Amino acid sequence: MTVPTAAVSGQEPDDLEPPFSPQLVAEMLRQLDKTIRAHLLYLNNHNNPSYQRSLEQARAVFAPLWEETESVRLEVTDTALQWYGQKVFEEPEKASDSLPWTLFKDGLRELTLLRGFEAKEISSFLDIIPKVRHALPNQDDLLTLLWEQEFTTLQYRYVDVSDESAPLESSPEPGKWPRVNGAATEEPGEAIREARAEAEAQSGGESGDGAPEQGRSGIVRMDDFDTTLYFLDDKEVEYLRQETLREYATDLRRAVLDSLLDIFEFQLDPLVRAEVLSHLEVLMLHLLSAGQFAAVAYLLREATQTLERARDVQPETKERLASLAARLSEPAALGQLLEAMDAAPVLPSAAELNELFGQLRPTALSTILSWLPRAQNPGLRPLLEGAASRIAESATGELVKLIADPTHDVALEAIRRCGAMRTAAGVPAMARILEHGDRELRLAVLSALGVIASPGALQAMEKALADPDRDLRVQAARTLMARQYRPALQRAEAAVKGKELRDADRTERLAFFELYGSLCGEGGVSFLDGLLNAKGGIFARKEDPELRAVAAVALGRVGTASARESLQRAEGDKDVIVRNAVSRALRGGGSQ
């Protein structure tokens, strides 16, 4: 373990040339920040394929670095991480989710990563950062958490932020340049103005004898044209300029679409309308292949309005025009379109894609959800997220139906969306998944039910307390405790008083005892006191410190006067595990 030094020293001079390209360090930090965010997103599901893929990418990005060096030492400021005086990772705002600010605010001023960090200790580092970002005032800070881990491939230096003399600011304010000798810099362009004045003097000034030059050969003066019949004033010139710009900015594609839709609306001949439809279908394919998504969205939107205004449209013609958006929303067509976007080196603007996705039908939701975990283009995924949210909000029934979709990725994303939108209508479908789905889906269902937190959602979650999977039992117990779901008291009491918890690990014991303590009230103090302080008995043996420790935690959750008295009687217990648990319960406990 490296013992940190309470001062920042040994930094490379700013003028020292980097031994290799700073881009390698910058790329490593960018991927590390992405993995930290993925770690926070899938905090309760580290087996998620997206998270695992992000973790593998983070480990892989270290390989080029170790070909050049054995260690990377970074200077930490409030908005950036620097390497050899160069900013290799910068977050201009001091936001709570900014990596530089997360490190800087607790006193960290230098961070060194050694060879092997990505293989041995990156997971521990990923666990620490979310805890620090969302830490409460009475919880451990970054330096304490780093010290507890005893890192061997991560070293750091820090300052004491509580010491007013500590150098909290590592550099002057960026972007501010001092004046030279207190004087402002000479305004640029002075030489140009002097040259212009000299040229005017030569062309329109006086001659050597003091008389104005008239009719000098090769000289054209604007004053000669001021009084001509066709001279334009400034307003007329500006008008012509604006009209020219407007003409060049006109989108001829939309003009063509408007013309065809106008013909469809005002020409009642079925043959004419059929020909217009043929042209529109061909144009739509060409626009899609050319990436003109805004024009396609415009066509779909205007086609709907044209059908509302047109008279005497035959049913088959109306259905054909109305089906343009539906055909684009079909899995085959939309899948090919998304595949082309994902492979494209440059995506159209977000505004264009949002406009196109806004015209899709609810049936497109399944295809979009199936592409969310597969999209490799970093610019495409947020657009798909937005499209999925908009469609799900406007078509809740379609979203609920996809919970039971046979495609695993679609069902998983539908469950997450139901949770994020607090869609109570999806609770019955998710309850069926909780009974018969695979492990990843059931874990996602528990997370969604905990967010929805309706009586029906918590009732379905209560059944998971007896699930064969240990992780599901623990997650259900923790969520029900957080939601203070009192109907779960009977199951919690049966669990803590039964024999199954004897062979359970500490995490499961703690989850169930905390649930029981948060729900039982004064009625459970006698039982918990018997476990903590009794000197005999079969289940509450003195030689079982883990059981007595979780009983102390449960009494802390009860928080009544009699519960505190029970805890105080065990303050001097000889077993360090029990004594620490009692101390923490007394510090955190209180009246309900």
N, C-alpha and C positions, 0 to 999 in steps of 0.2 A: 504493500500500500504506500502511496506517495503522500507524505505529510505536506499539506499546502502551506505556503508562506503568506503571512498577512501583509503583504505589500507587493506591488507590481514592479518587477525589475527584469532585467535581462532581455528587454525587447530589442528587436533588430532596428537599426537606424532607418529612417524613412527613405534615405537616399541609397540604401543598399539594394542592388539589383536582385530580383527573385532568381533562385537557381533553376526554375523551370516555369512554364506558363501558368499564370494565376487562374486561367480558365479551368484547369483541373480541380483546383480547390473550390472555385465558385460552383462548378457543376456538382461536386460532392455535397456542398452545403445546401444547394437548392433541393437535391434529392432527399437529403436528411430532413429538411423542413417539410417536404411533402409527406414523408413517412411519418413524421410526428403528427401531422394533421390526420392522416389515415388511422394512426394509432388511437387518436381521440375519437374519430368517427366510429370505429369498431371497438370501442373500449371493452365491451362485454362479449366480444366475439372475435378473438384473435385467430380463429381458424378460418375466417372469411377469405375466400380466394383473392379478393381485391387487396386486402391487407397483406396477405402473404406475398402477393406479387410485388407490392410496394416495398416490403421488407427485403426481398431478394434483390430488387433494383438498387436499394440503398447499399446493400453489401457489395454488389458488383461494381458500384461506382468508385469504391476505394482501391480496386485493383490497379488502375493506371497510376494512382498516387504512390503506392508502395513500390512501383517500378522506378520512381524518381527519388524517393526519400524514405527515411525510417520513421519520421514524425512530422506532424503539422501543428505549428504553434500559432494560435489566433489571438489577436488583441480584441477585446470586447469593449464597445462603446454603447451608448444608449440606443443608437439607431443602426449600427453596422458591426460587422465582423471584419477585421483587417488582417492582412497577411503581407509582411514586408512593406508596410505602409500603404498598401493598396486595399481598397474596399472590395472584398470578394463576395459579400452578402450584405444587402442594405434593405432596411424597412424604414422609410422616412417618418412614419408615424409611430409614436410610443404606445401602440395598442397592446391590449392584454395578451393577444395571440402572436405578438412579434417575438421571434426567437432572440434577437439581440437584447431587447428590453427585458425579456424573461430572465436572461442571465445577468444583465447589468444591474437590475433593481435590487438584487439581493447581495451585491458586492463583488460579483465575479468580474475580474478584469483581464484574465488571460486563461485560455483553454488550450491544452495540448493533447492531440490524439496520436497514439502510438500504433505501430503495426500490430494487427490482430484485434483492434478495437471492434471492428465490424463483426467478427466471428464470436468473440467472447462476451462482450459487455454492452453491445448496442441495445439489446432488449431491456436491460436495467436502466439505461439512460432514457429510453423511450417511455418507461414507466414513470420516471421522475418528472419529466417536463409537464405532462398534464396535471399532476398533483400540484406543482408550483403555480401554474397558470390560474387554477381555480381554488387556491388555498385560502382558508379563512385566517383572520388575524392570529388566532390561538393555535394554528397548526404549524408544523415544521417548515422552515424555509429551505431554499435550494442548497445552501452550504451544509445544513444538517443532513439532508437526504443524500447528498454526495458522500459525506463522511461515513454514513452508515453502510454504504455499499462497498467500501474498501476497494475501489477500482485499482487495477494494475496497468491498464492500457489507456487510462484517462488521467491527466494531471491538470491542476488548476492553481491559479493564484487569485487572491481576493483582498479586498479592503474591508474594514469594519465600517458599515454604513451608519452605525450609531455614533461614530467618532467624527465630530465636526471638522477636525483637521485633515481627514482623509481626502485624497484627490478624487472627488466624485466625478468631476468633469475631466475627460482624458484629452480634450483638444479644444481649441477655440471654436466658436460657432461657425459651422460650414457655410461657405458662400459669401462671407464677409471679408473683403480685402482692404487692408489699411491704405490710407492716402500716403503719397510720397511727400515727406516733409510737411504734412498737414495741408497740402495744396491739392486741389482737384486736378484731375488729368485734363490736358488740353483737349478741347472738343474736336472730334475727328472731322475731316472734310475741309479744314481751313485752306489747305493747299489747292483743293479743287475750286473753291470760291475765288481764290486769288487768280488762278489760271483762267477762270471764266471771265472775270473782270478785265483781265488783260486782253482776252480775245475780243470782248465787246468794244474795248477802247480802240483795237486795231481795225475793227470792221465799221464801227459807227461813230467813232470819236472824231476829234479834230485832227487836221493835218499839221504838218510841222510849222506852217505859218499862222496857225490859229484859226483858219477858216474850216467849216465842216466839209467832210469829204462827200461829194455828190457823184453818183454814177460810176463809182469805182468798179472796174471790170471784175466779173466773177463773184460779186457780192450780192446775195439775195437777202432783203430785209422784209420782215413780216409787216412792217408799217406800210409798205407799198400796197398791201392787199386789204387793209382794214376797211377801205371805203368801196371795194368792188361790189358789184350787184349780188354775187352769189356767196359772199363770205358768211359763215355760220357763227352765231354767238355761242357762248359757253354752254348754255342750257340745251341748245340743239345738238351740240356735239355729245354731251352727256346722254341725251335721249337716244341717239343713234348707238352709242356704246352699250347702253343697257339692253336695247332691243337685240343687238347682235349677240350679246351674252345669253339672253333668254332663248334665242333661236337655237344656239348651239347646245344649250342645256336641255332642250326638249327631247323627251324619250320617244323616239319614233315607234318603238315596239308597242308602247301603250296606245299611241295614236292609231296604229293598225288594228289593235284589239278593239278599241272604241268604235272604229268604223265597221268592223264585222258585227259587233254586238248591236250597233244601231240598225244595220241592215236586217239582222234577225228580228229586232223588235218591231220595225215598221213595215217590213215586207211580209204580207200574210201568205204568200205562195209557199206551200209545203216543200216544193222542190228547191226554192231559193234558200229556205231555212236549212234544209238537209245539206246543201252545198256549203253553207256557212259553217255548219257543225263539222263538216269534214276538214275545212281549213283550220278551225280552232283546234281540233284534235292533233293535226300535224304540227301546228305552231307550238302547242304545249310540249310535245316531245322535243322539238328543236330547242325550245327555251330551257327545258330541264337539262338537256345534254350540254348546253352552253353555260350552265350555271346561273342563268337569269331567274333566280328564285323569286325575286320581288315581282317580276312581271307575271310569273305563274300564279303567285298569290293574288295579284290584282285581277287576273283572268277569272279565277275561281270565285272571288268575292263579287265581281261585277256580273258574272253569269247568274248568280243567285238573284241579284236585284233585277236583272233583265227579265228573268222568268216571272217575277212578280208584276212587272209592268206590261209585258207583251200580251196581246189579245189573240184569242182563237188559236192557241198552240195545241197541236195534236198530242195526245197522251204519250205516244212513243217518242216524239221529238222532245217533249218536256223531260221525260225520263233520261234520255240520252244526254242532254245538256246538264241535268242535275247530277248525273253520275260521274262527272269529271273528277270531282273531289273524292268520291267514294272509290273510284278506280286507283287513284293515287294512294289512298289509305290502305289498299289491300297488301297483305304481307309480302307477296312477291315483288310488286312494284316498289313499295316503300323500302323493303330490304335492300334491293339493288341500289336505290338512291342513297341510302345511308352507308352502304359499303363503298360507293364512289366517293362520298364526302370523307369518310374515314381515311381513305387512301390518298386524298388530294393533298398536295404540299401546302396549298394556300386555300383557306376556306373563304366563302363570301362573308360579307359583314354580318354581325349578329342581328342587326335590324332586319336584313333580308330573310335570314333563316327563321327568325321568330315570326315574321309575317307569313311565311310559307307554312310553318308548323301550325300556325293559328287557324288555317283553313282545313286541317285534317279532321276526319271523322273519328268518333269514339273507338271504332274498330282498329284504329292505328295504335291504340295504347299498348296492345300486346306486343307488337313489333318493336315499339320504342323501348319498352321495359326489357325485352330480350337483348337489346343492343347496349343497354347501360353498362353492364359489366364487361362487355366485349370491346367497347370503343377504345381505340389506341390514340386517336387524335386528341390532344389535350383541349383544343378549342371546341370540339364537337360535344363532349360530355356535358358541360354546363347548359348548352342549348337543348340537349335531349332532356335533361333534368327539368328545365323550365317547361318544355312542351308536355312532358308527362304530368307535371303538376297542374297545368292549365286544363288538360283533357280530363284528368282525374277529378278535379273540382267541378267541372261541368257535367260529368257523366259518372256519378258515384256508383251506379248500378253496374257499369262495365268494369270498374275497379274491383268491386266486391266479387264479381264473377271470376276474375282472374286469380283470386286467392286459391281456387281449386284447379288452376291450370296445370296440365300434366308436365309442362316445361318447368324445370326446377327454378331457373333464373327468373322467369316471369312471375311465378308464385311468390318467390322471395321478395322481389321488388314490390309486388302488389301489397304484401303484408307490411312492408316498411312504409309504404305510402299511406296505408290505412292508419298506421300508428301516428305518422307525422301530421296527418290531417284530422286526427281524433275522430275517425269515422266509426261511430257506434254501430252502423248497419253491418259492418264487417265482422262483428264479434261472433255471431253463430258460425260463420264459415271458419274463422280462426280457431274456435273451440274444437271443431272437428279435426283440424290439422293438429291441434295439441294432443289429440288421442291417437291419430294414425299416421302423422307425417314423419319425415326423417328428422334427425337430430337438429340440423341447421335450421330447418323451417320452424321447429318447435321452439328453439331458442329465440328466433325472430318474433314468433307469436307472443312469447312472454314479454319481450321488450315492448311490442306494440300495445298489448293489453295494459301494461303498466302506464303507458302514456295516455291511453284513452281513459282509463280509470273510472269507467262507468260501473254501476252496480253489477251489471251483467258481465263486464270484462273481469272484474275482480272475483266474481263468483266462478268464472271459468278458470281463472288463475289458481284459485284455492285448491282445485283438484290436482294441480301439479305438485302440491306438497307431498303427495304419495307416489310421484312418478318414479319409475325404475332408474332414471338417469339422475345421478347425484347433482350435476350442474344445474339441471332444471329445478330440482328441489331447493337448492340454495338460492337461485335467482328468484324463485317464487316467494320464498320466505322473506328475503330482503325487500322485495317490492311491496308485499303485503304489510310489512312493518312500516315502510315509508308512507304508505297510504292509510295506515291506522285502520285496517279493515277488521273490525271487531268480530264479524261472523267467523273469522278464521281461528278464533280462540280455542274452539273445541278440538280442531285438528292439531293445533300447536301444543295444547296441553297433553293430548294423547302421545304426541311424539316425544316430548321431554320426559314424560313419566313412563314411557315404554322402554323396551329392551333394545330397539333397533339402533338407538344412538350410542350404545356402548361401543360398537365397532366402527362408528363413523369417525371421520377425521375432525380436526379442530375447527375447520372452516364451517362444516355443516352443523356441528354442535352449536357453534357461536351464532349462526344464522337463526336456528330454531329457538334458542334460548332468548336471543334478542327479540324475536317476534313474540314469544310468550311474555316476556317482561314488559313489552310495550302495550300489551292488551289485557293482562290479567288484573292489574290494579292491586288493591290491598288484599284481595282474595288469594293471590299467589305468593305473598310474602312468606307465609309459614312454610310452604314447600321449599322455596328457594333458600330460606334460612336453614332448613334442615340439611340441605346439601352443602351449604357453605360452612356451617359451624358445628354440625353434629359430629360427635366423636366416634360413633359406631354406625351400624346399619349395613345393609348389603350393597345398596346402589350408591350410597353417598359415602364411600369409604374415604378415610383420611389419605390413603395412599393414592388417590386419584386426583391429583392437583388440577389437571385440565378440566375435569368436570366441575370442580369447585370454582375454578376461575371463571368459567362461562356462567355459573350461577351468580357470581358477583357482578358480572356485566349485566345480567338480567335484572338484578336488584337495582342497579344504577338506572336502568330503563324505567323501572317502577317509579322511583323517585319520591316516594312518600316518606313521612317521618320514620315509620317503623322500618322501612327498607334501609334508610340511612343508619339507623341504630344497628341493624344486623351487619351492615358493612363495617361500622366502627368497631364492632366486637372482633372483627377479623383483621384489623389493621396491623396487629403485631404478629401475624401468622409466620411461622418459621419457613414455610415454602415460599421462595422468591416469586414463583409464577402467580400464586394466589395473592401474595402481598402486592405485586404490581397491578394485578387486575382490580383489587379492592381500591388501590390508590386512584387509578384512572376512573373507576366508577364514582368515587366520591367527588372527584374534580368535575366530572361531566354530568352527574345526576342532579336532579332538582324536582320540585313539586310539579305535578302535571297540571 
